[in-house]
Amino acid sequence: MRRFARVALLCLGCGVCSLLYGLSQLALSLEQEPSGVAGDRGRPRARPRGAKPVSGCCLVGQGGCKTLSVSFWNSYWMLPSDVCGMNCFWEAAFRYDYTKTHPSEKMHLAVVACGERLEETVTMLRSAIIFSIKPLHFHIFAEDQLHESFKDILDEFPYEGKVNYTLYPITFPSESAAEWKKLFKPCASQRLFLPLILKNVDSLLYVDTDILFLRPVDDIWSFLGKFNSTQIAAMAPEHEEPRIGWYNRFARHPYYGVTGINSGVMLMNMTRIRRKYFKNDMTPVRLQWGEILMPLLKKYKLNITWGDQDLLNIMFFHNPESLYVFPCQWNYRPDHCIYGSNCKAAEEEGIFILHGNRGVYHDDKQPTFRAVYEAIKNYSFGDDLVHSLLQPLELELQKTTHTYCGRVYKVFIKQLTKSIRDLYARRSKG
């Protein structure tokens, strides 16, 4: 009788262990599904039914213990080694993964720099640092001869802990590298391959080197939360006024919307980009990002003028539901004022992101743009922003009123003034 009882008890124990193992494997498979929060910022996943905060279950860290949410999917042996607290042993089976509901707050910004663009790129990075709130990680794609210069300059930036960077070489698919390198400008098409290169980055803000941030990067980053379930990227229109638009007057290929889109400021949910199958005019079969780029280039290379931007226009022409369009003050260019002011949103709220294409930061054709560039380039971190940046800039802008852009020079400092005021308000609150 005793032997029978021992055998029954052993069988019962094996059954319980098998059940617990099965639940643990199910939990792992659910965590690895491709529809997790990290890759779907526009549609956060709800907390599992039955999840509840746990008092006393905590993580050891420099900031002390953190409250966790739990569910029945995770068994106690799946907890990380640094979990503490008496209740953790008993309630571990109900724990829900904290990292799933609290994605990283770090913002990722990418830029591609070749040739003589070192100074321009550094000035752009400085503008991003000045006002931004959350930590930044810069992904800098540059020619090999520029890497040491970038490292020497960026290592001197005083914001340790708030800013990190990674330098990358310029790389294209080996079988077609020559074609991609000569498309439009050297290195310009590198941006098309960012979702394939930065495989561990969920979301990314790509900007051209001639961009200047006049308000925190956090604010354009927040558009990720406004994406609906189909949107994978955000850009601004190429023009506000069709009568001076380039695409609607001259393009020999499909383009997005009425006047096309400008890719100088491009916000991307890269996890969604990697997963999406794109409609196209080459095959009835939908293609993924890595599959569609080369066929598009082969089909349209004789008809495109602006290289990678044209390819993006073609892609979003066939997939318009995938694009979020933000207003012109988030990508303000000379075209918005050289023929008269045509960005009404900037007139009302000011310029949020300045885009100095056409080389206007480096010649005298548009002194209003150059004045802003020089002011940010010459600003020293830690100096008073009002006396060292804003006031000298306004004096320079007042000298440009003989130009169309100079006549509306106040839109160039309207948001900048507010950004400085908000920054000092944050500092005063500690």
Residue pairs with C-beta under 8 A, 6 or more apart in sequence:
20 75
23 73
23 75
24 74
24 75
24 77
24 78
26 73
27 73
27 74
27 75
27 78
30 73
31 97
31 100
34 275
35 45
36 45
36 100
37 44
37 45
37 100
37 101
37 103
38 100
38 103
38 202
38 271
39 202
39 269
39 271
39 272
39 275
40 269
40 271
40 272
41 103
41 202
41 203
41 224
41 225
41 227
41 269
42 224
42 225
42 226
42 227
42 228
42 229
42 231
42 269
42 272
43 228
43 229
45 100
45 101
47 69
47 71
47 96
47 101
48 71
48 73
48 96
50 71
50 72
50 94
51 69
51 70
51 71
51 94
51 96
52 69
52 70
52 94
53 67
53 68
53 69
53 70
54 67
54 68
54 69
54 70
54 87
54 88
54 91
54 94
54 95
55 67
55 87
56 85
56 86
56 87
56 88
57 67
57 68
57 70
57 83
57 85
57 87
57 88
57 91
57 92
57 95
58 64
58 65
58 66
58 67
58 68
58 83
58 84
58 85
58 88
59 65
59 66
59 68
59 80
59 82
59 83
59 84
59 98
60 82
60 83
60 84
61 82
65 84
65 85
66 98
68 95
68 96
68 98
69 95
69 96
69 98
69 101
70 91
70 92
70 94
70 95
70 96
71 94
71 95
71 96
72 93
72 94
73 96
74 92
74 93
74 94
74 95
74 96
74 97
75 92
75 93
76 88
76 89
76 92
76 93
78 92
79 88
79 92
79 95
83 92
88 95
103 202
105 134
105 135
106 134
106 135
106 136
106 137
107 132
107 134
107 135
107 136
107 137
107 205
107 217
107 218
107 221
108 136
108 137
108 139
108 198
108 201
108 203
108 204
108 205
109 128
109 136
109 137
109 138
109 139
109 204
109 205
109 206
109 207
109 217
110 138
110 139
110 140
110 141
110 191
110 194
110 198
110 204
110 205
110 206
110 207
111 121
111 124
111 125
111 138
111 139
111 140
111 141
111 206
111 207
111 208
111 209
112 141
112 142
112 170
112 187
112 188
112 190
112 191
112 209
113 120
113 121
113 140
113 141
113 142
113 143
113 146
113 150
113 187
113 209
114 142
114 143
114 146
114 170
114 185
114 186
114 187
115 143
115 186
117 209
118 146
118 149
118 150
119 377
120 209
120 210
120 361
121 140
121 142
121 150
121 209
122 150
122 153
122 154
123 212
123 373
123 376
123 377
124 207
124 209
124 210
124 211
124 212
124 213
125 138
125 154
126 376
126 377
126 379
126 381
127 211
127 212
127 213
127 214
127 376
128 136
128 138
128 213
128 217
129 136
129 157
129 159
129 162
129 163
129 381
130 213
130 376
130 379
130 381
130 385
130 423
131 213
131 214
131 215
131 216
131 217
131 419
131 422
131 423
132 213
132 216
132 217
132 218
133 216
133 218
133 426
134 218
134 221
135 161
135 162
135 163
135 164
136 162
136 163
136 164
136 217
137 163
137 164
137 165
137 166
138 154
138 163
138 164
138 165
138 166
139 165
139 166
139 168
139 194
139 198
139 201
139 204
140 150
140 165
140 166
140 167
140 168
141 168
141 169
141 170
141 187
141 190
142 150
142 167
142 168
142 169
142 170
143 169
143 170
143 187
144 169
147 167
150 165
150 167
151 167
154 163
154 165
157 163
157 381
158 381
158 382
159 381
168 197
170 187
170 190
171 177
171 190
171 193
171 197
172 180
172 181
172 189
172 190
172 193
173 180
173 193
173 294
176 294
176 297
179 297
179 301
180 189
180 190
180 192
180 297
181 187
181 189
183 189
183 297
183 301
183 307
183 308
184 306
184 307
184 308
184 309
185 307
188 307
188 308
189 307
189 308
189 311
191 206
191 263
191 266
191 308
192 293
192 308
192 311
192 312
193 293
194 204
194 206
194 268
194 270
195 268
195 270
195 273
195 274
195 289
196 274
196 289
196 290
198 204
198 270
199 274
201 270
202 269
202 270
202 271
203 221
203 224
203 267
203 268
203 269
203 270
203 271
204 267
204 268
204 270
205 217
205 220
205 221
205 265
205 266
205 267
205 268
206 263
206 265
206 266
206 267
206 268
207 264
207 265
207 266
207 353
208 264
208 265
208 355
208 357
210 264
210 355
210 356
210 357
210 361
211 264
211 265
211 353
211 354
211 355
211 356
212 353
212 354
212 355
212 356
212 372
212 373
212 376
213 352
213 353
214 350
214 351
214 352
214 353
214 354
214 372
214 415
214 416
214 419
215 352
215 353
215 415
215 416
215 418
215 419
216 419
219 352
220 265
220 267
220 326
220 330
220 352
220 353
221 267
223 234
223 267
223 324
223 326
224 267
224 269
226 324
227 234
227 269
227 324
228 324
230 321
230 322
231 269
231 272
231 321
231 322
231 323
231 324
232 268
232 269
232 272
232 273
232 276
232 322
232 323
233 266
233 267
233 268
233 269
233 273
233 316
233 322
233 323
233 324
234 266
234 267
234 268
234 323
234 324
234 325
234 326
235 261
235 262
235 263
235 265
235 266
235 267
235 312
235 323
235 325
235 326
235 331
236 261
236 262
236 265
236 325
236 326
236 327
236 328
236 330
236 331
237 257
237 258
237 259
237 260
237 261
237 262
237 325
237 328
238 245
238 246
238 247
238 259
238 260
238 261
238 262
239 245
239 246
239 247
239 248
239 259
239 260
239 335
240 259
240 328
240 336
240 342
240 343
240 344
241 339
241 342
242 248
242 258
242 259
244 335
244 339
244 342
245 258
245 259
245 260
246 259
246 260
247 255
247 259
247 260
247 313
248 255
248 258
248 259
248 260
250 305
251 260
251 305
251 310
251 313
252 303
252 304
253 300
253 303
253 304
253 310
253 313
253 314
254 281
254 313
254 314
254 317
254 318
255 261
255 310
255 313
255 314
255 317
256 313
256 316
256 317
256 320
256 323
257 320
257 325
260 313
261 309
261 312
261 313
261 316
261 323
261 325
262 309
262 331
262 333
262 355
263 308
263 309
263 312
264 331
264 333
264 355
264 357
265 330
265 331
265 353
265 355
266 312
267 324
267 326
273 289
274 288
274 289
275 288
276 288
276 289
276 319
276 322
277 286
277 287
277 288
278 286
278 287
278 288
278 289
278 292
278 315
278 318
278 319
278 322
279 286
279 318
279 319
280 286
280 287
280 292
280 295
280 296
280 315
280 318
281 318
282 295
282 296
282 299
283 295
287 295
292 315
293 311
296 311
296 314
296 315
297 311
300 310
300 311
300 314
304 310
304 311
316 322
316 323
327 343
327 345
328 336
328 343
328 345
328 346
329 343
329 345
329 346
329 349
329 350
329 351
329 352
329 353
329 415
330 352
330 353
331 353
331 355
332 343
332 346
332 351
332 352
332 353
332 354
332 355
333 355
333 356
333 357
333 358
334 356
334 357
334 358
334 360
334 366
334 369
334 405
335 342
336 342
336 343
336 346
337 343
337 368
337 404
337 405
337 408
338 366
338 403
338 404
338 405
339 404
340 404
341 347
341 404
341 407
341 408
341 411
346 411
347 408
347 411
349 414
349 415
350 411
350 412
350 413
350 414
350 415
350 416
350 417
350 418
351 411
351 412
351 414
351 415
351 416
352 415
354 369
354 372
354 412
356 366
356 369
356 370
356 373
358 365
358 366
360 366
360 369
360 370
361 369
361 370
361 373
362 370
363 370
364 370
366 403
366 405
367 396
367 399
367 400
367 403
367 406
368 397
368 400
368 403
368 405
368 406
368 409
368 412
369 405
371 393
371 396
371 397
371 399
371 400
371 412
372 393
372 397
372 412
374 396
375 389
375 392
375 393
375 396
376 389
379 385
379 388
379 389
380 388
383 389
385 420
385 423
385 424
386 420
389 420
390 413
390 416
390 417
390 420
393 413
393 416
394 413
397 406
397 409
397 412
397 413
398 409
399 406
400 406
400 409
401 407
401 409
